């Protein structure tokens, strides 16, 4: 990551586009994970309306899991 581009909304913009593509592709549910201490990524997931589901393991890493259902 490049600190000079942090907090400019790029991650939120990209994640919004990914969710739009997921809904357009017909997916009903999207899951995202982040390292527990990655506050910025967690904030992006929450801005997208994703709900915290808890902690889990993914590829040998402790992560937090968020998800969102397709809007009605």
C-alpha positions as CSV (number, residue, x, y, z in Angstrom):
1,X,0.0,0.0,0.0
2,X,1.1,3.5,-0.7
3,X,0.3,5.9,2.2
4,X,0.0,8.9,0.0
5,X,-3.2,7.5,-1.4
6,X,-4.8,6.4,1.9
7,X,-8.1,8.0,2.9
8,X,-8.9,9.2,-0.7
9,X,-11.8,6.8,-1.1
10,X,-10.2,4.4,-3.6
11,X,-10.9,1.3,-1.6
12,X,-14.5,2.2,-1.0
13,X,-15.0,3.1,-4.7
14,X,-13.4,-0.2,-5.8
15,X,-15.4,-2.3,-3.3
16,X,-18.6,-0.6,-4.4
17,X,-17.8,-1.6,-8.0
18,X,-17.1,-5.2,-6.9
19,X,-20.4,-5.5,-5.1
20,X,-22.3,-4.0,-8.1
21,X,-20.6,-6.6,-10.3
22,X,-21.5,-9.4,-7.8
23,X,-25.1,-8.4,-7.8
24,X,-25.1,-8.1,-11.6
25,X,-23.6,-11.6,-11.9
26,X,-26.5,-12.9,-9.8
27,X,-24.7,-13.6,-6.6
28,X,-26.9,-13.6,-3.5
29,X,-24.3,-13.2,-0.8
30,X,-20.8,-11.6,-0.6
31,X,-18.2,-12.3,2.1
32,X,-15.0,-10.3,2.8
33,X,-12.2,-10.9,5.3
34,X,-9.5,-8.7,6.7
35,X,-6.8,-8.9,9.3
36,X,-8.3,-8.0,12.7
37,X,-6.1,-4.9,13.2
38,X,-6.8,-3.5,9.7
39,X,-9.2,-0.8,10.8
40,X,-9.4,0.9,7.4
41,X,-10.5,-2.3,5.6
42,X,-13.1,-3.0,8.3
43,X,-14.4,0.5,8.0
44,X,-14.8,0.0,4.2
45,X,-16.7,-3.2,4.7
46,X,-19.0,-1.5,7.2
47,X,-19.6,1.5,4.8
48,X,-20.7,-1.0,2.2
49,X,-23.4,-2.3,4.6
50,X,-21.5,-5.5,5.5
51,X,-22.2,-7.1,8.8
52,X,-19.5,-8.4,11.2
53,X,-19.9,-12.2,11.5
54,X,-16.9,-12.9,13.8
55,X,-13.4,-14.1,13.8
56,X,-12.2,-17.1,11.8
57,X,-9.2,-18.6,10.1
58,X,-8.5,-18.1,6.3
59,X,-5.4,-19.6,4.7
60,X,-3.7,-20.0,8.0
61,X,-4.4,-16.4,9.1
62,X,-6.7,-15.1,11.9
63,X,-9.2,-12.8,10.2
64,X,-12.5,-11.1,10.8
65,X,-15.4,-12.0,8.5
66,X,-18.0,-9.6,7.1
67,X,-20.9,-10.4,4.7
68,X,-23.8,-8.8,3.0
69,X,-26.9,-10.1,1.3
70,X,-28.1,-9.0,-2.1
71,X,-30.4,-5.9,-1.6
72,X,-34.1,-6.5,-2.1
